[in-house]
């Protein structure tokens, strides 16, 4: 316990935490007396303290998954993660990364190797991440199953439903793309089809959505048939590198995180080949507000194998090599933290069903993933980047006013859907 005790004594300067080791001995950190109940955690295995201290990002996650670390009510794992990272923010992410020089070097090399995503590996990674049961995603995502950042326009995010924020995100993206009737759109990494169907609903266009998870594509096709647009919105189980043809607009939302830095040149070269001379490409991805880094081992192992969140410098320098011109950049700062908070709440709401679908360890893993990701966008250095690329500067209007006008039109054109699993709906029906 001495190593974990040393770390917590240095890190925790605000709030009050009490740790009870497996032998019953208690340790206190921070300052008591602020009127709030202390955050109390209990270590149930003699290996837990050392496992956590050597590499907090991995060790804490695994200890929680395995039941070695328990949080006493009224708090939960989200409270613990946000509490610790709010305290360690002053000393940076190094506080929760690998602690020994050797382990740091090994993790950096492993992350680089993991970023090599050849076609076969890319498909396996996509299936690992997105081919979980449909019901799981239905339980915590919004009604349109958007598995990327929602866009919270209100200063108080609590006043905006997840469904409204996701609708506003789609309007924000579509408005930037300056879509015209009759165009062909390629949606790379189309997820469950929501954005592609949104394009079809609001514009007279043809859309091709591609992704690598079989059940996602099957679900997308079902949605297109149900909406009566299967003749205009096609979905294919395909690596973007195998797409051929010509497109007036390209969207990639939540894709670049899975491409891998060694493949950025291939991504920009191939999309430039697919886009018409006066075309527009919009990319939305998680990003680093600072310099390049590497993905932590816990996330690579359990959630996003092969994944990497890029720095803006990596995206711009690579795109420039293949004739792209960056016409618009927007840093979305805290929107994803609000999105992840809502996903966490909906996951907790459906604990019993998720544990029946999988098991308690999976449920705890999912909670740790969502809470850990939230802290990265709330207390860490993560943002979302939205970049607008062209090959010809005449492809879009002179000023950003076109975006604002079109976004307002799109928002007014439809109301957000209602989440069919909302407890309020169930109560009203009863």
Secondary structure, DSSP 8 states (H G I E B T S, - for coil): -HHHHHHHHHH--SSEEEEE-TTS-EEEEE---SSS--EEEEE-STTHHHHHHHBHHHHHHHHHHTTSEEE-TT--HHHHHHHHHHHHGGG-GGGGSB-SHHHHHHHHHHHHHHT---HHHHHHHHHHHH-S-HHHHHHHS-TT---S-----SSSGGGS-HHHHHHHHHHHHHHHHT--TT-EEEEES-TTSHHHHHHHHHSS-EEEEEES-HHHHHHHHHHHHHHT-TTTEEEEE--GGG--S-EEEEEEES-HHHH-GGGHHHHHHHHHHHEEEEEEEEEEEEEESSS-----HHHHHHT-TT---EEHHHHHHHHHTTT-EEEEEEEE-SHHHHHHHHHHHHHHHTHHHHHHHS-HHHHHHHHHHHHHHHHHHHTSSEEEEEEEEESSGGGS-SSTHHHHHHHHHHHHH------TT-HHHHHHH-
